[in-house]
């Protein structure tokens, strides 16, 4: 995880800038050198573990340090337990989040207060509400003020959660976002999920300042054996909302040790891969999440985007296409 005390090495990239203005950083983020529980220990309140799909703190911290400067405003429209906000305020940025489920927004509030007790200097707050209606939720004074959006779409109403061994086998718990069917996670199809996420990104477009960035983490999954390509769907949602694709990076979910990856699978991930391989399907453990970086143009939506690789190259080019072997949900 980046050290908040180190000097800043880059600011918010300008989608219309030349190569020299881009942060010189790797497209592979080493964000799992320690496990999620270790990253959160002492930094987050214990109740945080109950959320079924927590972003690794190192992913949020990397994005905040790479694409913002101290004092900037960082926004997460689906903030859950507030990981993006906590990492932003520890880094001297301000953090604002929206969360649909009051259970998670209460924990996010507790995490922000906990961060302040441990020296975080940025301001943080959470708004309860439906992120598909951002412009009705967020004060109009913040229009055009956000430097960076960091978020991740839901993968459906249930995810792996936690497991507890018992007399009748392994029991799953803390594996649901909530019970309210108005939650985006309950959209019945990928198309419905993408429509809702597009609405959220349109609201983010209004809040972002010109040249502001959106960082979305996503990964494919398998449903009844078929690969669901969520990262590509996120890119489509972003372009529909008026953003330009700038980078496609990898956030490792595995540690790097002596030049090798050390996987950190959940119980269910490991179980699914073993079952698939026993059935002759060459499935692999998840080792990374796609990180899709989108930009709000500084001028018009028709301007030609530039990336750190130079004018004319966008990061959806073949060199930046990363694909992980998906898992069943």
Secondary structure, 3 states (H helix, E strand, C coil): CCCCCCCCCCCCCCCCCCHHHCCCCCCEECCCCCCHHHHHCCCCCHHHHHCCCCCCHHHHHHHHHHHCCCCCEEEECCCCCCHHHHHHHHCCCEEEEEECCHHHHHHHHHHHHHHHHCCCCCCEEEEECCHHHHHHHCCHHHCCCEEEEEECCCCCCECCCEEEEECCEEEEECCECCCCCCCHHHCCCHHHHHHHHHHHHHHHHHHEEEEEEEEEEECCEEECCEEECHHHHHHHHHHHCCCEEEEEEEEECCEEECCEEECCCCHHHHHHHHHHHHCCCCCCCCCEEEEEEEECCCCCCCCCCEECCEECCCCCCHHHCCCCCCCEC
